[in-house]
Amino acid sequence: MALLEALITTVTGAASATVGVLVGGIVTRRGQDHQWSRDQQLVAYQELLSRYAEFTMVIKRAHAEHRGWDYDWAEWSAVLTRVSLIAPAEVAGEVDSFGQSVDRFLDRVAREVDPVHTPLSEEEFREAGAEVAQAQIRLINAMRRSLGGGRKGLTFWLGGSHADPASRGSL
């Protein structure tokens, strides 16, 4: 009887240890996958906002200096695709809204005017950027929520937009 009890105890202990190792591995893997996904989201988000800030500054300088400009739109398109691969649905929806606002902004500051012959004033440029600035803050807040950590939403933007600073609190 003692031998049977020892055998049952040993088998139960070994089975428990095995189950513990398997469950621990699964939990660790899930945590690592979540961290990897969040890291990839952050990189894609940073790249999207950096590209936006980059081309808006190129266009703004062109208007200020009464000169032409050029931009590699392939990279903008590629970063939108990268974000769509990794972003949760809420963020992807805000990226789409932001992209539509950017397109309307580009109509006003790049497609419908010639910065060499009819450049926009600083005020006109800010007015043209008002809608995209609002879309930008909605996008940033969706991004912040998707990254977790209880980040509160922002009511202002920190660069990349050229809207009137007086409208910051209107979100």
RANOR-V368826 format. One record per residue. N is the residue number from 1. SS is DSSP state (alpha for helix, beta for strand, coil for the rest). PSI is psi in degrees with one decimal (none if undefined). D_CENTER is the distance of its C-alpha to the mean C-alpha in Angstrom with 1 decimal. Layout:
BEGIN
N/SS/PSI/D_CENTER  N/SS/PSI/D_CENTER
END
This chain:
BEGIN
1/coil/-39.5/65.4  2/alpha/-35.9/63.9  3/alpha/-40.9/62.8  4/alpha/-42.7/61.0  5/alpha/-41.4/59.3  6/alpha/-41.1/58.2  7/alpha/-44.7/56.9  8/alpha/-44.3/55.0  9/alpha/-42.7/53.5  10/alpha/-45.8/52.5  11/alpha/-43.2/51.0  12/alpha/-43.7/49.1  13/alpha/-44.2/47.8  14/alpha/-40.7/46.7  15/alpha/-41.8/45.0  16/alpha/-42.4/43.2  17/alpha/-42.0/42.1  18/alpha/-46.8/40.9  19/alpha/-41.7/39.0  20/alpha/-42.8/37.5  21/alpha/-43.8/36.3  22/alpha/-46.9/34.8  23/alpha/-43.0/33.0  24/alpha/-40.7/31.8  25/alpha/-41.8/30.5  26/alpha/-46.7/28.7  27/alpha/-43.1/27.1  28/alpha/-43.7/26.2  29/alpha/-43.8/24.7  30/alpha/-43.7/22.5  31/alpha/-42.0/21.3  32/alpha/-41.3/20.6  33/alpha/-41.9/18.8  34/alpha/-44.1/16.6  35/alpha/-42.8/15.9  36/alpha/-45.4/15.3  37/alpha/-44.9/12.8  38/alpha/-40.9/10.9  39/alpha/-42.3/11.3  40/alpha/-38.7/10.1  41/alpha/-47.3/6.8  42/alpha/-43.9/6.5  43/alpha/-45.9/8.0  44/alpha/-41.4/6.0  45/alpha/-45.1/2.7  46/alpha/-42.6/6.0  47/alpha/-41.9/7.7  48/alpha/-49.8/6.2  49/alpha/-33.3/6.8  50/alpha/-44.1/9.9  51/alpha/-41.5/11.2  52/alpha/-49.1/11.1  53/alpha/-38.5/12.9  54/alpha/-52.0/15.2  55/alpha/-27.6/16.5  56/alpha/-36.0/17.0  57/alpha/-37.8/19.0  58/alpha/-46.5/21.0  59/alpha/-41.3/21.9  60/alpha/-44.1/22.7  61/alpha/-37.8/25.0  62/alpha/-42.4/26.6  63/alpha/-43.8/27.7  64/alpha/-33.2/28.8  65/alpha/3.9/30.8  66/coil/51.8/32.1  67/coil/166.1/31.1  68/coil/174.5/29.4  69/coil/164.2/26.0  70/coil/150.4/24.3  71/coil/145.3/20.9  72/coil/91.3/19.9  73/alpha/-17.5/18.0  74/alpha/-38.8/18.1  75/alpha/-36.7/15.3  76/alpha/-46.1/13.1  77/alpha/-41.3/14.1  78/alpha/-40.9/13.6  79/alpha/-34.2/10.0  80/alpha/-40.1/9.5  81/alpha/-43.3/11.7  82/alpha/-42.0/10.1  83/alpha/-40.8/6.9  84/alpha/-25.8/9.7  85/alpha/-31.1/11.6  86/alpha/-19.9/9.7  87/coil/143.0/7.6  88/coil/164.0/10.2  89/alpha/-41.2/12.0  90/alpha/-44.4/11.0  91/alpha/-42.0/7.3  92/alpha/-39.2/8.8  93/alpha/-41.3/11.3  94/alpha/-32.9/9.3  95/alpha/-41.1/7.7  96/alpha/-46.6/11.5  97/alpha/-42.9/12.7  98/alpha/-45.4/10.7  99/alpha/-39.4/12.0  100/alpha/-40.0/15.4  101/alpha/-40.4/15.4  102/alpha/-41.5/14.6  103/alpha/-43.5/17.5  104/alpha/-37.8/19.8  105/alpha/-45.0/19.1  106/alpha/-35.1/20.0  107/alpha/-47.1/23.1  108/alpha/-34.0/24.2  109/alpha/-13.0/23.6  110/alpha/-38.2/24.0  111/alpha/-32.4/25.8  112/coil/-7.1/28.3  113/coil/157.7/29.4  114/coil/110.6/30.7  115/coil/-19.0/29.8  116/coil/-47.0/33.0  117/coil/-34.0/35.4  118/coil/63.8/33.6  119/coil/152.6/30.8  120/coil/147.0/29.0  121/coil/169.0/29.8  122/alpha/-43.4/27.3  123/alpha/-43.8/27.8  124/alpha/-38.5/27.3  125/alpha/-43.9/24.1  126/alpha/-42.6/22.8  127/alpha/-40.7/24.0  128/alpha/-26.9/22.4  129/coil/-1.6/19.0  130/alpha/-46.3/19.5  131/alpha/-45.2/18.0  132/alpha/-29.8/14.8  133/alpha/-40.4/14.5  134/alpha/-42.0/14.9  135/alpha/-35.7/12.2  136/alpha/-45.0/9.8  137/alpha/-35.4/10.8  138/alpha/-41.4/10.7  139/alpha/-46.6/7.0  140/alpha/-41.6/6.5  141/alpha/-38.3/9.2  142/alpha/-40.7/8.0  143/alpha/-45.3/5.1  144/alpha/-43.5/8.2  145/alpha/-40.2/10.5  146/alpha/-25.1/9.1  147/alpha/-10.3/9.5  148/coil/-163.6/13.0  149/coil/9.9/15.5  150/coil/29.2/16.4  151/coil/131.0/14.2  152/coil/153.1/15.5  153/coil/149.3/13.9  154/coil/152.2/14.2  155/coil/10.1/16.6  156/coil/165.2/16.0  157/coil/158.3/13.6  158/coil/64.0/14.0  159/coil/163.3/14.2  160/coil/-12.9/13.1  161/coil/151.2/15.0  162/coil/26.1/18.7  163/coil/166.3/19.7  164/coil/124.2/22.7  165/alpha/-24.0/22.2  166/alpha/-21.9/24.8  167/alpha/6.6/22.5  168/alpha/-42.2/20.0  169/alpha/5.9/21.6  170/alpha/8.6/21.7  171/coil/none/18.6
END
